[in-house]
Structures are given as C-alpha cells and as structure tokens.
Amino acid sequence: MGRKRSGLMSDELKWELAKELGVDHIVAREGFGGVSSRDCGNLVKLAIMKAEQSLKSENSRRQS
C-alpha cells in the first residue's frame, strides 16, 4: 500500500523549474511522470541551486 507523500516544492516552483529547463511541454502533456530520469535529476539540481542561492541571500541580508 502506497503512502501519500506531501511535496516539498510547490507546484508553482516545479512548473517554473520545468520551464527553465525546457521540459514544461512534457509536463503539460504527460505530467511530471513523463519527464525522463535525467531531466528529473536536472530539475532537482536546479531546485537545490535555487535554494542555496536563496539561503545565501537571506544570510547576507541578516548580516547587513
């Protein structure tokens, strides 16, 4: 029996990342399940990079 998992990323962020990587047409047609493993990995990498940038920005604002 599968468990329902709550997502860590909003749907809006997932779409933004998919558009940035150029796979939004696949997502629109097939959903995120249709995205290749390689592209999913790239989506995760991009999400991590954006999160790290956000944390750096937040930390530098706090230190100012």
C-alpha contacts under 8 A as a table, 3 or more apart, distances in Angstrom:
res1	aa1	res2	aa2	distance
7	G	10	S	7.04
9	M	13	L	6.28
9	M	14	K	6.64
10	S	13	L	5.25
10	S	14	K	6.39
11	D	14	K	5.01
11	D	15	W	6.17
12	E	15	W	5.23
12	E	16	E	6.19
13	L	16	E	4.95
13	L	17	L	6.17
14	K	17	L	5.19
14	K	18	A	6.11
15	W	18	A	4.96
15	W	19	K	6.06
15	W	24	D	6.75
16	E	19	K	5.21
16	E	20	E	6.20
17	L	20	E	5.00
17	L	21	L	6.23
17	L	43	L	6.27
17	L	46	L	7.11
17	L	47	A	7.21
18	A	21	L	5.19
18	A	22	G	5.98
18	A	23	V	5.11
18	A	24	D	4.81
18	A	27	V	7.60
18	A	43	L	6.91
19	K	22	G	4.94
19	K	23	V	6.09
19	K	24	D	4.89
20	E	23	V	7.89
21	L	24	D	7.75
21	L	42	N	7.92
21	L	43	L	7.40
22	G	25	H	7.40
23	V	26	I	5.38
23	V	27	V	6.53
23	V	35	V	7.32
23	V	39	D	7.80
24	D	27	V	4.95
24	D	28	A	6.02
25	H	28	A	5.08
25	H	29	R	6.21
26	I	29	R	5.14
26	I	30	E	5.74
26	I	31	G	6.83
26	I	32	F	7.66
26	I	34	G	6.51
26	I	35	V	6.43
27	V	30	E	5.29
27	V	31	G	4.13
27	V	32	F	5.07
27	V	33	G	7.80
27	V	34	G	6.69
27	V	35	V	6.78
28	A	31	G	5.85
30	E	33	G	6.77
30	E	34	G	5.13
30	E	35	V	7.94
31	G	34	G	5.72
31	G	35	V	7.53
32	F	35	V	5.43
35	V	39	D	6.28
35	V	40	C	6.35
36	S	39	D	5.21
36	S	40	C	6.14
37	S	40	C	4.97
37	S	41	G	6.16
38	R	41	G	5.11
38	R	42	N	6.32
39	D	42	N	4.86
39	D	43	L	6.12
40	C	43	L	4.94
40	C	44	V	6.29
41	G	44	V	5.11
41	G	45	K	6.21
42	N	45	K	4.98
42	N	46	L	6.08
43	L	46	L	5.16
43	L	47	A	6.13
44	V	47	A	5.01
44	V	48	I	6.16
45	K	48	I	5.13
45	K	49	M	6.18
46	L	49	M	5.05
46	L	50	K	6.18
47	A	50	K	5.17
47	A	51	A	6.14
48	I	51	A	5.03
48	I	52	E	6.11
49	M	52	E	5.15
49	M	53	Q	6.18
50	K	53	Q	5.07
50	K	54	S	6.10
51	A	54	S	5.03
51	A	55	L	6.21
52	E	55	L	5.10
52	E	56	K	6.20
53	Q	56	K	5.12
53	Q	57	S	6.16
54	S	57	S	5.11
54	S	58	E	6.11
55	L	58	E	5.01
55	L	59	N	6.03
56	K	59	N	5.12
56	K	60	S	6.14
57	S	60	S	5.27
57	S	61	R	6.21
58	E	61	R	5.18
58	E	62	R	6.27
59	N	62	R	5.10
59	N	63	Q	6.27
60	S	63	Q	5.09
60	S	64	S	6.28
61	R	64	S	5.24
